Amino acid sequence: MIALVAAAALGGDPSVVPVPIGPGARFRPAAHRAAAPALICDRAMSAYRIHLELFAQGKVIVVPAGIGRGDAGCTGDIRTTAPGGIVDVARRHATLGDLFRVWGERLTPNRLLSFPGNVRVYVAGRRMAGNPVTVALTPNAEIVVEVGPTIPPHRFFLFPKGS
């Protein structure tokens, strides 16, 4: 409810309706351990954030915590620390394809994770043409990836204070 009020106050669409998380493990994919060469063990890395929302079959897919996490506290230059879709990026010229490679999950023009179909990507509410793996990760981007019925994409995300 707070998010809807905040969205309306900032010019968002107050008719946005919450979408439920899909049933079963397909809608709650795990994060996989990152490969050692891609890890950074220095915690003082400069990063920006993006927000990623995933939808399939008209339902939410949870973006898990732990994407890009390795052993001994080392992390990748693309990572998640909590579920909910906030992704920290400390790589120049990073793309959506890079994020899915770090995650160890599939993204193609015809597949989102284990869901087949025409994959659509929206950035700030605008549909992006071309291969979804080439979409750039830019600071504070709101990125929606979906397959199946269209879920109206959000134009922005209110990052937590201090992000």
DSSP file with accessible surface (Angstrom, degrees, kcal/mol):
  #  RESIDUE AA STRUCTURE BP1 BP2  ACC     N-H-->O    O-->H-N    N-H-->O    O-->H-N    TCO  KAPPA ALPHA  PHI   PSI    X-CA   Y-CA   Z-CA
    1    1 A M     >        0   0  175      0, 0.0     4,-2.2     0, 0.0     5,-0.2   0.000 360.0 360.0 360.0 -43.0    0.0    0.0    0.0
    2    2 A I  H  >  +     0   0  145      1,-0.2     4,-2.9     2,-0.2     5,-0.2   0.912 360.0  53.5 -60.9 -41.2    2.8    2.4    0.9
    3    3 A A  H  > S+     0   0   73      1,-0.2     4,-2.6     2,-0.2    -1,-0.2   0.896 108.6  49.2 -62.0 -39.7    4.5    1.7   -2.5
    4    4 A L  H  > S+     0   0   51      2,-0.2     4,-2.4     1,-0.2    -1,-0.2   0.916 112.4  47.3 -66.4 -41.2    1.2    2.6   -4.3
    5    5 A V  H  X S+     0   0   90     -4,-2.2     4,-2.5     2,-0.2    -2,-0.2   0.939 113.8  48.0 -64.5 -44.2    0.8    5.8   -2.4
    6    6 A A  H  X S+     0   0   27     -4,-2.9     4,-1.6     1,-0.2     6,-0.2   0.915 111.5  50.4 -63.4 -41.8    4.4    6.8   -3.0
    7    7 A A  H  <>S+     0   0   21     -4,-2.6     5,-4.4    -5,-0.2    -1,-0.2   0.923 111.3  48.1 -62.9 -42.6    4.1    5.9   -6.7
    8    8 A A  H ><5S+     0   0   44     -4,-2.4     3,-1.5     3,-0.2    -2,-0.2   0.920 110.0  52.4 -64.5 -40.4    1.0    8.1   -7.0
    9    9 A A  H 3<5S+     0   0   83     -4,-2.5    -1,-0.2     1,-0.3    -2,-0.2   0.818 111.0  47.5 -66.1 -29.6    2.7   11.0   -5.2
   10   10 A L  T 3<5S-     0   0  109     -4,-1.6    -1,-0.3    -5,-0.2    -2,-0.2   0.177 129.8 -90.8 -99.3  17.3    5.6   10.9   -7.6
   11   11 A G  T < 5S+     0   0   50     -3,-1.5    -3,-0.2     1,-0.2    -2,-0.1   0.621  81.8 140.1  88.3  11.2    3.5   10.7  -10.7
   12   12 A G      < -     0   0   12     -5,-4.4    -1,-0.2    -6,-0.2   142,-0.0  -0.137  64.6 -84.7 -77.6-179.7    3.3    6.9  -11.0
   13   13 A D    >   -     0   0   83      1,-0.1     3,-1.7     2,-0.0    -5,-0.1  -0.786  31.6-163.7 -91.9 108.8    0.2    4.9  -11.9
   14   14 A P  T 3  S+     0   0   86      0, 0.0    -1,-0.1     0, 0.0    -6,-0.1   0.624  84.6  70.8 -69.6  -8.3   -2.0    4.4   -8.8
   15   15 A S  T 3   +     0   0   77      2,-0.1     2,-0.1    -3,-0.0   -11,-0.0   0.482  66.6 125.5 -85.6  -0.4   -3.8    1.6  -10.7
   16   16 A V    <   -     0   0   36     -3,-1.7    -4,-0.0   -12,-0.1   -12,-0.0  -0.403  49.5-154.6 -60.6 127.4   -0.8   -0.7  -10.5
   17   17 A V        -     0   0  108     -2,-0.1    -2,-0.1     1,-0.0    -1,-0.1  -0.875  19.7-107.0-109.0 135.3   -2.0   -3.9   -8.8
   18   18 A P        -     0   0  106      0, 0.0    -1,-0.0     0, 0.0     0, 0.0  -0.310  30.8-142.8 -58.3 143.3    0.3   -6.2   -6.9
   19   19 A V        -     0   0   41    132,-0.0    40,-0.1    40,-0.0     3,-0.1  -0.927  17.1-121.8-110.4 131.5    1.2   -9.5   -8.7
   20   20 A P        -     0   0   76      0, 0.0    40,-2.6     0, 0.0     2,-0.2  -0.336  27.2-103.5 -72.3 155.1    1.4  -12.7   -6.7
   21   21 A I  B     -a   60   0A  78     38,-0.2    40,-0.2     1,-0.1     7,-0.1  -0.536  45.4-108.6 -71.0 138.5    4.6  -14.9   -6.7
   22   22 A G        -     0   0    0     38,-2.4     2,-0.2    -2,-0.2    40,-0.1  -0.232  36.8 -96.2 -67.9 160.7    4.1  -17.9   -8.9
   23   23 A P  S    S+     0   0  100      0, 0.0     4,-0.2     0, 0.0     3,-0.2  -0.493  77.3   8.7 -81.1 143.9    3.8  -21.4   -7.4
   24   24 A G  S >  S-     0   0   45     -2,-0.2     3,-1.3     1,-0.2     4,-0.2   0.022  99.5 -53.6  86.2 176.1    6.6  -23.8   -6.9
   25   25 A A  G >  S+     0   0   84      1,-0.3     3,-1.6     2,-0.2    -1,-0.2   0.757 120.7  70.4 -65.5 -28.2   10.4  -23.8   -7.3
   26   26 A R  G 3  S+     0   0  112      1,-0.3    -1,-0.3    -3,-0.2    88,-0.2   0.808 102.4  46.2 -60.2 -28.7   10.4  -22.4  -10.8
   27   27 A F  G <  S+     0   0    6     -3,-1.3    35,-2.8    -4,-0.2    -1,-0.3   0.413 114.7  48.9 -93.7  -1.0    9.2  -19.1   -9.4
   28   28 A R  S <  S-     0   0  129     -3,-1.6    -1,-0.2    -4,-0.2    -2,-0.1  -0.488  79.6-178.3-133.3  63.3   11.8  -19.1   -6.6
   29   29 A P        -     0   0   17      0, 0.0     2,-0.1     0, 0.0    -3,-0.1  -0.262  24.0-118.1 -67.7 152.3   15.1  -20.0   -8.4
   30   30 A A        -     0   0   60     33,-0.1     2,-0.3    34,-0.1    36,-0.1  -0.468  18.5-115.9 -84.8 157.6   18.2  -20.3   -6.3
   31   31 A A        -     0   0   31     34,-0.3     2,-0.3    -2,-0.1    36,-0.1  -0.711  32.3-142.2 -84.7 145.2   21.3  -18.3   -6.5
   32   32 A H        -     0   0   80     71,-0.5    36,-0.6    -2,-0.3    37,-0.3  -0.819  25.1 -92.9-109.6 152.0   24.4  -20.3   -7.5
   33   33 A R        -     0   0  157     -2,-0.3    37,-0.2    35,-0.1     2,-0.1  -0.373  44.8-120.2 -61.2 136.9   27.9  -19.9   -6.3
   34   34 A A        -     0   0   18     35,-1.8    37,-0.2     1,-0.1     2,-0.2  -0.463  29.2-100.4 -77.9 152.0   30.0  -17.6   -8.4
   35   35 A A    >   -     0   0   67     -2,-0.1     3,-1.4     1,-0.1     4,-0.2  -0.487  32.3-118.9 -72.6 141.4   33.2  -18.8  -10.1
   36   36 A A  G >  S+     0   0   78      1,-0.3     3,-1.8     2,-0.2    -1,-0.1   0.841 107.6  58.0 -53.4 -43.8   36.4  -17.8   -8.3
   37   37 A P  G 3  S+     0   0  129      0, 0.0    -1,-0.3     0, 0.0    -2,-0.0   0.793 104.9  53.1 -63.1 -22.1   38.0  -15.7  -11.0
   38   38 A A  G <  S+     0   0   44     -3,-1.4    39,-0.7     2,-0.0     2,-0.2   0.417  90.7 105.2 -91.3   4.1   35.0  -13.4  -11.1
   39   39 A L  E <   -H   76   0B  37     -3,-1.8     2,-0.5    -4,-0.2    37,-0.3  -0.569  54.1-154.9 -94.0 150.4   35.0  -12.7   -7.3
   40   40 A I  E     -H   75   0B  53     35,-4.1    35,-2.4    -2,-0.2     5,-0.1  -0.984   7.9-175.7-119.1 124.3   36.2   -9.5   -5.5
   41   41 A a        +     0   0   90     -2,-0.5     2,-0.7    33,-0.2    -1,-0.1   0.508  61.9  92.3 -99.4  -4.8   37.3  -10.0   -1.9
   42   42 A D        -     0   0  106      1,-0.1    33,-0.1    33,-0.1     3,-0.0  -0.802  62.5-160.1 -87.9 114.0   37.8   -6.3   -1.2
   43   43 A R  S    S+     0   0  180     -2,-0.7     2,-1.8     1,-0.2    -1,-0.1   0.680  74.6  83.5 -70.5 -16.5   34.6   -5.1    0.2
   44   44 A A        +     0   0   85     -3,-0.0     2,-0.4     2,-0.0    -1,-0.2  -0.411  61.8 142.8 -87.8  62.1   35.3   -1.4   -0.6
   45   45 A M        -     0   0   33     -2,-1.8     2,-0.4    -5,-0.1    -5,-0.0  -0.835  53.1-120.6-105.3 143.0   34.1   -1.5   -4.2
   46   46 A S        +     0   0  113     -2,-0.4     2,-0.3    44,-0.1    -2,-0.0  -0.665  45.5 164.9 -79.3 130.5   32.3    1.3   -5.9
   47   47 A A        -     0   0   47     -2,-0.4     2,-0.3    43,-0.1    43,-0.2  -0.962  28.7-154.2-144.6 160.1   28.9    0.2   -7.1
   48   48 A Y  E     -B   89   0A  55     41,-2.3    41,-3.0    -2,-0.3     2,-0.3  -0.794  24.5-124.0-123.7 172.6   25.5    1.4   -8.3
   49   49 A R  E     -B   88   0A  69     -2,-0.3    91,-3.0    39,-0.2    92,-0.4  -0.897  18.8-174.4-122.9 151.1   22.2   -0.3   -8.1
   50   50 A I  E     -B   87   0A   0     37,-2.0    37,-2.6    -2,-0.3     2,-0.5  -0.885  22.5-130.6-127.4 164.1   19.5   -1.4  -10.5
   51   51 A H  E     -Bc  86 142A  13     90,-3.0    92,-3.1    -2,-0.3     2,-0.5  -0.983  21.9-165.5-118.4 128.7   16.1   -2.9   -9.7
   52   52 A L  E     - c   0 143A   2     33,-2.5     2,-0.4    -2,-0.5    92,-0.2  -0.952   6.3-174.0-117.2 127.7   15.1   -6.1  -11.6
   53   53 A E  E     - c   0 144A  35     90,-2.7    92,-2.7    -2,-0.5     2,-0.4  -0.981   6.7-164.2-119.2 135.3   11.6   -7.5  -11.8
   54   54 A L  E     -Dc  61 145A   2      7,-0.6     7,-2.6    -2,-0.4     2,-0.4  -0.963   7.8-180.0-121.3 136.9   10.9  -10.9  -13.4
   55   55 A F  E     +Dc  60 146A   7     90,-2.2    92,-1.6    -2,-0.4     2,-0.3  -0.997   5.6 170.4-136.3 140.4    7.5  -12.2  -14.5
   56   56 A A  E >  S+Dc  59 147A   0      3,-2.3     3,-2.4    -2,-0.4    92,-0.2  -0.989  72.5   2.1-145.7 142.6    6.4  -15.4  -16.2
   57   57 A Q  T 3  S-     0   0  110     90,-1.1    91,-0.2    -2,-0.3     3,-0.1   0.818 130.2 -59.8  52.4  31.5    2.9  -16.8  -16.8
   58   58 A G  T 3  S+     0   0   19     89,-0.5     2,-0.3    91,-0.4    -1,-0.3   0.631 117.7 103.4  75.4  14.3    1.5  -13.6  -15.3
   59   59 A K  E <  S- D   0  56A  79     -3,-2.4    -3,-2.3   -40,-0.1    -1,-0.2  -0.868  75.1 -98.6-127.5 160.3    3.2  -14.3  -11.9
   60   60 A V  E     -aD  21  55A  34    -40,-2.6   -38,-2.4    -2,-0.3     2,-0.5  -0.528  23.3-152.1 -77.3 139.9    6.3  -12.9  -10.1
   61   61 A I  E     - D   0  54A   2     -7,-2.6    -7,-0.6    -2,-0.2     2,-0.3  -0.965  25.2-124.5-106.4 127.0    9.6  -14.7  -10.2
   62   62 A V        -     0   0   35    -35,-2.8    -9,-0.1    -2,-0.5    -7,-0.0  -0.567   9.9-142.3 -74.6 128.9   11.7  -14.0   -7.1
   63   63 A V        -     0   0    5     -2,-0.3    21,-1.5   -11,-0.2    22,-0.7  -0.842  33.5-136.6 -86.8 115.2   15.2  -12.6   -7.7
   64   64 A P    >   -     0   0   15      0, 0.0     3,-0.7     0, 0.0    18,-0.2  -0.270   5.9-110.3 -79.3 160.5   17.1  -14.4   -4.9
   65   65 A A  T 3  S+     0   0   39      1,-0.2   -34,-0.3    16,-0.2    16,-0.2  -0.471  95.8  47.7 -71.6 153.5   19.7  -13.1   -2.5
   66   66 A G  T >   +     0   0   12     14,-1.7     3,-1.9     1,-0.3     2,-0.2   0.456  63.2 149.9  94.9   1.4   23.2  -14.5   -3.0
   67   67 A I  T <  S+     0   0    1     -3,-0.7    13,-1.8     1,-0.3    -1,-0.3  -0.509  79.1  14.6 -64.5 131.2   23.6  -14.0   -6.8
   68   68 A G  T 3  S+     0   0    0    -36,-0.6     8,-3.1    34,-0.5     2,-0.4   0.553  95.6 137.8  80.9   9.6   27.4  -13.4   -7.3
   69   69 A R  B <   +I   75   0B 115     -3,-1.9   -35,-1.8   -37,-0.3    -1,-0.3  -0.709  25.9 176.4 -92.5 137.9   28.3  -14.6   -3.8
   70   70 A G        -     0   0    5      4,-2.7     3,-0.4    -2,-0.4     2,-0.1  -0.332  37.3 -63.1-116.4-158.8   31.3  -16.9   -3.4
   71   71 A D  S >  S+     0   0  113      1,-0.2     3,-1.8   -37,-0.2    -1,-0.2  -0.464 107.9  24.2 -87.8 161.5   33.1  -18.4   -0.4
   72   72 A A  T 3  S-     0   0  102      1,-0.3    -1,-0.2    -2,-0.1     3,-0.1   0.790 130.5 -61.4  58.2  32.1   34.8  -16.5    2.4
   73   73 A G  T 3  S+     0   0   29     -3,-0.4    -1,-0.3     1,-0.3     2,-0.2   0.516  96.9 139.3  80.0   1.5   32.8  -13.3    2.0
   74   74 A a    <   -     0   0   13     -3,-1.8    -4,-2.7   -35,-0.1     2,-0.3  -0.561  31.0-168.8 -79.6 146.5   34.0  -12.7   -1.6
   75   75 A T  E     -HI  40  69B  18    -35,-2.4   -35,-4.1    -6,-0.2    -6,-0.2  -0.906  20.3-109.1-132.7 163.2   31.4  -11.4   -4.0
   76   76 A G  E     -H   39   0B   2     -8,-3.1   -37,-0.2    -2,-0.3    -6,-0.0  -0.316  34.8-107.9 -82.1 171.1   31.1  -10.9   -7.7
   77   77 A D  S    S+     0   0   30    -39,-0.7    13,-3.5     1,-0.2     2,-0.4   0.482 115.5  47.5 -82.4   0.1   31.0   -7.5   -9.4
   78   78 A I  E    S+E   89   0A   0     11,-0.2     2,-0.3    12,-0.1    -2,-0.2  -0.978  85.2 144.3-133.0 122.7   27.3   -8.1  -10.0
   79   79 A R  E     -E   88   0A  38      9,-2.5     9,-3.0    -2,-0.4     2,-0.4  -0.992  42.1-139.0-157.0 160.1   25.5   -9.4   -6.9
   80   80 A T        -     0   0    4    -13,-1.8   -14,-1.7    -2,-0.3     7,-0.1  -0.973   8.8-176.1-121.5 141.9   22.3   -9.5   -4.8
   81   81 A T  S    S+     0   0   82      5,-0.4   -16,-0.2    -2,-0.4    -1,-0.1   0.555  73.9  20.3-111.0 -12.2   22.4   -9.3   -1.0
   82   82 A A  S    S-     0   0   50      4,-0.4     3,-0.5   -18,-0.2    -1,-0.3  -0.979  86.7 -98.1-149.0 154.7   18.7   -9.7   -0.3
   83   83 A P  S    S+     0   0   87      0, 0.0   -21,-0.0     0, 0.0     3,-0.0  -0.413  87.9  79.5 -69.3 155.1   15.7  -11.1   -2.3
   84   84 A G  S    S-     0   0   51    -21,-1.5     3,-0.1    -2,-0.1   -19,-0.0   0.329 105.7 -84.6 128.7  -8.0   13.6   -8.4   -3.9
   85   85 A G  S    S+     0   0    0    -22,-0.7   -33,-2.5    -3,-0.5     2,-0.6   0.460  77.1 138.2  97.9  -1.0   15.4   -7.5   -7.1
   86   86 A I  E     -B   51   0A  37     -4,-0.3     2,-0.5   -35,-0.2    -5,-0.4  -0.716  33.5-168.4 -80.6 123.6   18.0   -4.9   -6.0
   87   87 A V  E     -B   50   0A   0    -37,-2.6   -37,-2.0    -2,-0.6     2,-0.4  -0.960  14.5-144.8-118.1 127.0   21.2   -5.7   -7.8
   88   88 A D  E     -BE  49  79A   9     -9,-3.0    -9,-2.5    -2,-0.5     2,-0.4  -0.783  19.3-167.7 -88.1 133.1   24.6   -4.1   -7.0
   89   89 A V  E     +BE  48  78A   0    -41,-3.0   -41,-2.3    -2,-0.4   -11,-0.2  -0.988  23.8 165.1-127.5 126.0   26.8   -3.6  -10.0
   90   90 A A        +     0   0   30    -13,-3.5     2,-0.4    -2,-0.4   -12,-0.1  -0.285  51.4  98.1-130.0  44.3   30.5   -2.7  -10.0
   91   91 A R  S >  S-     0   0   67    -14,-0.1     3,-0.9     3,-0.0     2,-0.2  -0.999  71.5-122.3-133.9 133.2   31.3   -3.5  -13.6
   92   92 A R  T 3  S+     0   0  216     -2,-0.4    -2,-0.1     1,-0.2     0, 0.0  -0.514  94.5   7.9 -72.2 142.1   31.6   -1.0  -16.4
   93   93 A H  T 3  S+     0   0  172     -2,-0.2    -1,-0.2     1,-0.2     2,-0.1   0.827  87.2 173.6  59.3  36.2   29.4   -1.7  -19.4
   94   94 A A    <   -     0   0    0     -3,-0.9    43,-2.8    43,-0.3     2,-0.3  -0.450  10.7-162.1 -73.9 149.5   27.5   -4.5  -17.6
   95   95 A T  B  >  -J  136   0C  30     41,-0.3     4,-1.9    -2,-0.1    41,-0.2  -0.807  36.2-104.0-126.2 169.1   24.5   -6.0  -19.4
   96   96 A L  H  > S+     0   0    0     39,-2.6     4,-2.3    36,-0.3     5,-0.2   0.879 122.8  57.9 -60.2 -35.5   21.4   -8.1  -18.5
   97   97 A G  H  > S+     0   0    1     36,-2.0     4,-2.3    38,-0.2    -1,-0.2   0.897 103.2  52.4 -61.8 -40.1   23.3  -11.0  -20.1
   98   98 A D  H  > S+     0   0   23     35,-0.4     4,-2.6     2,-0.2     5,-0.2   0.925 108.3  51.0 -60.7 -45.1   26.2  -10.5  -17.6
   99   99 A L  H  X S+     0   0    1     -4,-1.9     4,-2.3     1,-0.2    -2,-0.2   0.943 111.8  46.0 -58.9 -46.8   23.8  -10.6  -14.7
  100  100 A F  H  X>S+     0   0    3     -4,-2.3     5,-2.2     2,-0.2     4,-1.6   0.866 111.4  52.5 -68.4 -32.9   22.2  -13.8  -15.9
  101  101 A R  H  <5S+     0   0  157     -4,-2.3    -1,-0.2     2,-0.2    -2,-0.2   0.936 110.5  47.3 -65.1 -45.0   25.6  -15.4  -16.5
  102  102 A V  H  <5S+     0   0   25     -4,-2.6   -34,-0.5     1,-0.2    -2,-0.2   0.906 113.7  49.1 -60.9 -39.9   26.8  -14.5  -13.0
  103  103 A W  H  <5S-     0   0    0     -4,-2.3   -71,-0.5    -5,-0.2    -1,-0.2   0.786 108.6-128.1 -68.6 -29.5   23.5  -15.9  -11.7
  104  104 A G  T  <5 +     0   0   51     -4,-1.6     2,-0.3     1,-0.3    -3,-0.2   0.757  66.7 123.5  83.2  26.3   24.0  -19.1  -13.8
  105  105 A E      < -     0   0   50     -5,-2.2     2,-0.3    -6,-0.1    -1,-0.3  -0.801  62.8-101.9-120.2 161.8   20.5  -18.8  -15.3
  106  106 A R        +     0   0  140     -2,-0.3     7,-3.0    -3,-0.1     2,-0.3  -0.620  34.8 167.5 -88.8 138.2   19.2  -18.7  -18.9
  107  107 A L  E     +K  112   0D  13     -2,-0.3     5,-0.2     5,-0.2    26,-0.1  -0.924  16.0 143.2-145.3 118.1   18.1  -15.6  -20.7
  108  108 A T  E >   -K  111   0D  44      3,-2.6     3,-1.2    -2,-0.3    11,-0.1  -0.874  66.8 -91.4-139.0 174.0   17.6  -15.6  -24.5
  109  109 A P  T 3  S+     0   0   49      0, 0.0    10,-2.5     0, 0.0     3,-0.1   0.755 129.6  34.9 -60.9 -19.2   15.1  -14.0  -26.8
  110  110 A N  T 3  S+     0   0  109      8,-0.2     7,-1.9     1,-0.2     2,-0.3   0.210 117.1  50.0-120.5  13.3   12.9  -17.1  -26.3
  111  111 A R  E <   -KL 108 116D  65     -3,-1.2    -3,-2.6     5,-0.2     2,-0.5  -0.934  45.9-171.3-157.3 132.9   13.6  -18.2  -22.7
  112  112 A L  E >  S-KL 107 115D   0      3,-2.5     3,-2.9    -2,-0.3    -5,-0.2  -0.982  76.4 -52.7-120.2 110.1   13.6  -16.6  -19.3
  113  113 A L  T 3  S-     0   0    7     -7,-3.0   -87,-0.0    -2,-0.5    -5,-0.0  -0.376 123.9 -20.4  56.0-119.3   15.0  -19.1  -16.8
  114  114 A S  T 3  S+     0   0   50    -88,-0.2    -1,-0.3    -2,-0.1   -88,-0.0   0.323 117.4 102.1 -99.1  10.4   12.9  -22.3  -17.4
  115  115 A F  E <   -L  112   0D   3     -3,-2.9    -3,-2.5   -89,-0.1     2,-0.1  -0.830  59.6-152.4-102.1 115.6   10.0  -20.4  -19.0
  116  116 A P  E     +L  111   0D  82      0, 0.0    -5,-0.2     0, 0.0     2,-0.2  -0.463  45.6  79.4 -80.7 156.3    9.8  -20.6  -22.9
  117  117 A G  S    S-     0   0   32     -7,-1.9     2,-0.6    -2,-0.1    -2,-0.0  -0.734  87.0 -36.2 138.1 176.8    8.2  -17.8  -24.9
  118  118 A N        -     0   0   91     -2,-0.2    30,-0.5    -8,-0.1     2,-0.4  -0.574  60.2-143.5 -70.9 114.3    8.9  -14.4  -26.4
  119  119 A V        -     0   0   11    -10,-2.5     2,-0.4    -2,-0.6    28,-0.2  -0.694  16.2-166.8 -85.8 128.6   11.0  -12.5  -23.8
  120  120 A R  E     -F  146   0A  22     26,-2.9    26,-2.6    -2,-0.4     2,-0.4  -0.937   2.1-162.3-115.8 139.7   10.2   -8.8  -23.4
  121  121 A V  E     -FG 145 128A   5      7,-0.5     7,-3.1    -2,-0.4     2,-0.4  -0.976   4.1-171.0-124.3 136.1   12.4   -6.3  -21.6
  122  122 A Y  E     -FG 144 127A  25     22,-2.8    22,-2.6    -2,-0.4     2,-0.5  -0.981   5.4-166.1-124.8 136.3   11.3   -2.8  -20.4
  123  123 A V  E >  S-FG 143 126A  29      3,-2.5     3,-2.1    -2,-0.4    20,-0.2  -0.994  82.8 -12.3-122.0 122.5   13.6   -0.2  -18.9
  124  124 A A  T 3  S-     0   0   49     18,-2.5    31,-0.2    -2,-0.5    -1,-0.1   0.847 131.5 -55.2  54.5  35.8   11.9    2.7  -17.1
  125  125 A G  T 3  S+     0   0   25     29,-0.7     2,-0.5    17,-0.4    -1,-0.3   0.369 114.1 116.8  83.7  -3.9    8.6    1.4  -18.6
  126  126 A R  E <   -G  123   0A 193     -3,-2.1    -3,-2.5    29,-0.1    -1,-0.2  -0.841  68.1-118.4-104.3 131.9    9.8    1.5  -22.2
  127  127 A R  E     -G  122   0A 135     -2,-0.5     2,-0.4    -5,-0.2    -5,-0.3  -0.429  25.5-142.2 -67.9 134.7   10.1   -1.6  -24.3
  128  128 A M  E     -G  121   0A  79     -7,-3.1    -7,-0.5    -2,-0.1     2,-0.2  -0.843  10.6-140.1 -99.9 135.1   13.6   -2.4  -25.5
  129  129 A A        +     0   0   97     -2,-0.4     2,-0.1    -9,-0.1    -9,-0.0  -0.504  58.7  26.0 -87.8 159.5   14.1   -3.9  -28.9
  130  130 A G  S    S-     0   0   70     -2,-0.2    -2,-0.1     3,-0.0     5,-0.1  -0.324 105.5  -9.6  92.2-168.3   16.6   -6.6  -29.7
  131  131 A N    >   -     0   0   64      1,-0.1     3,-1.7    -2,-0.1     4,-0.3  -0.480  57.4-138.5 -71.2 128.3   18.2   -9.4  -27.7
  132  132 A P  G >  S+     0   0    5      0, 0.0     3,-1.4     0, 0.0   -36,-0.3   0.801  98.2  66.8 -61.0 -26.4   17.5   -9.1  -24.0
  133  133 A V  G 3  S+     0   0   35      1,-0.3   -36,-2.0   -37,-0.2   -35,-0.4   0.733  95.0  58.6 -68.4 -17.2   21.1  -10.0  -23.1
  134  134 A T  G <  S+     0   0   92     -3,-1.7    -1,-0.3   -38,-0.2     2,-0.2   0.533  73.6 119.9 -90.4  -3.8   22.4   -6.8  -24.6
  135  135 A V    <   -     0   0   11     -3,-1.4   -39,-2.6    -4,-0.3   -38,-0.2  -0.422  66.1-123.3 -65.8 126.8   20.3   -4.4  -22.4
  136  136 A A  B     -J   95   0C  55    -41,-0.2     2,-0.7    -2,-0.2   -41,-0.3  -0.436   8.2-133.5 -74.1 142.0   22.7   -2.2  -20.4
  137  137 A L        +     0   0    5    -43,-2.8   -43,-0.3    -2,-0.1   -44,-0.1  -0.879  35.6 178.1 -92.0 112.5   22.6   -2.1  -16.6
  138  138 A T    >   -     0   0   66     -2,-0.7     3,-2.0     1,-0.1   -43,-0.0  -0.848  39.7 -74.3-118.1 154.1   22.7    1.6  -15.8
  139  139 A P  T 3  S-     0   0   79      0, 0.0   -89,-0.2     0, 0.0    -1,-0.1  -0.173 113.9  -1.8 -52.3 131.3   22.6    3.4  -12.4
  140  140 A N  T 3  S+     0   0  106    -91,-3.0    17,-0.3     1,-0.2   -90,-0.2   0.613  90.7 163.3  64.2  19.2   19.1    3.3  -10.8
  141  141 A A    <   -     0   0    9     -3,-2.0   -90,-3.0   -92,-0.4     2,-0.6  -0.385  34.6-145.2 -68.4 142.9   17.5    1.5  -13.7
  142  142 A E  E     -c   51   0A   4     13,-0.3   -18,-2.5   -92,-0.2     2,-0.5  -0.956  25.6-174.9-105.2 109.8   14.1   -0.2  -13.3
  143  143 A I  E     -cF  52 123A   0    -92,-3.1   -90,-2.7    -2,-0.6     2,-0.5  -0.946  10.4-171.1-116.5 127.3   14.3   -3.2  -15.5
  144  144 A V  E     -cF  53 122A   0    -22,-2.6   -22,-2.8    -2,-0.5     2,-0.4  -0.972   1.2-173.4-117.4 128.5   11.3   -5.6  -16.1
  145  145 A V  E     +cF  54 121A   0    -92,-2.7   -90,-2.2    -2,-0.5     2,-0.3  -0.989  15.6 168.4-121.5 129.4   11.7   -8.9  -17.9
  146  146 A E  E     -cF  55 120A   0    -26,-2.6   -26,-2.9    -2,-0.4     2,-0.3  -0.984  24.5-171.0-144.9 154.2    8.7  -10.9  -18.8
  147  147 A V  E     +c   56   0A   4    -92,-1.6   -90,-1.1    -2,-0.3   -89,-0.5  -0.988  66.7  17.3-139.2 136.7    7.4  -13.9  -20.7
  148  148 A G  S    S+     0   0   38    -30,-0.5     3,-0.1    -2,-0.3    -2,-0.0  -0.710 112.1  17.2 101.1-152.6    3.8  -14.7  -21.1
  149  149 A P  S    S-     0   0   79      0, 0.0   -91,-0.4     0, 0.0     2,-0.3  -0.164  89.5-101.0 -57.4 146.7    0.9  -12.3  -20.4
  150  150 A T        -     0   0   88    -93,-0.1    -2,-0.0    -4,-0.1    -4,-0.0  -0.545  30.9-164.3 -73.5 128.0    1.9   -8.6  -20.2
  151  151 A I        -     0   0   23     -2,-0.3   -96,-0.0    -3,-0.1   -92,-0.0  -0.970  36.9-107.6-105.0 123.2    2.3   -7.2  -16.8
  152  152 A P        -     0   0   92      0, 0.0     2,-0.1     0, 0.0   -27,-0.0  -0.322  41.6-126.6 -55.3 121.6    2.4   -3.3  -17.0
  153  153 A P        -     0   0   33      0, 0.0     2,-0.2     0, 0.0   -30,-0.1  -0.433  15.1-117.7 -75.0 146.3    6.0   -2.4  -16.3
  154  154 A H        -     0   0   60     -2,-0.1   -29,-0.7     1,-0.1   -30,-0.1  -0.535  11.6-148.0 -75.7 148.1    6.9    0.0  -13.6
  155  155 A R  S    S+     0   0  139    -31,-0.2     2,-0.3    -2,-0.2   -13,-0.3   0.692  75.5   5.1 -88.7 -23.6    8.7    3.2  -14.8
  156  156 A F        -     0   0   70    -15,-0.1     2,-0.4   -32,-0.1    -1,-0.2  -0.962  60.4-137.2-153.5 169.0   10.8    3.6  -11.7
  157  157 A F        -     0   0   63    -17,-0.3     2,-1.1    -2,-0.3  -106,-0.0  -0.998  18.9-132.5-134.1 135.5   11.8    2.1   -8.4
  158  158 A L        -     0   0   84     -2,-0.4     3,-0.1  -155,-0.0  -151,-0.0  -0.777  28.9-150.2 -88.7  98.6   12.1    3.9   -5.0
  159  159 A F        -     0   0   40     -2,-1.1     3,-0.1     1,-0.1     4,-0.1  -0.382  29.3 -92.3 -66.9 146.3   15.4    2.6   -3.7
  160  160 A P    >   -     0   0   71      0, 0.0     3,-1.8     0, 0.0    -1,-0.1  -0.253  55.7 -84.5 -56.7 148.0   15.7    2.4    0.1
  161  161 A K  T 3  S+     0   0  216      1,-0.3    -3,-0.0    -3,-0.1     0, 0.0  -0.249 117.7  28.6 -55.5 137.3   17.3    5.4    1.7
  162  162 A G  T 3         0   0   84      1,-0.3    -1,-0.3    -3,-0.1    -3,-0.0   0.467 360.0 360.0  88.8   1.5   21.0    5.3    1.6
  163  163 A S    <         0   0   67     -3,-1.8    -1,-0.3    -4,-0.1    -4,-0.1  -0.568 360.0 360.0 -80.2 360.0   21.2    3.2   -1.5
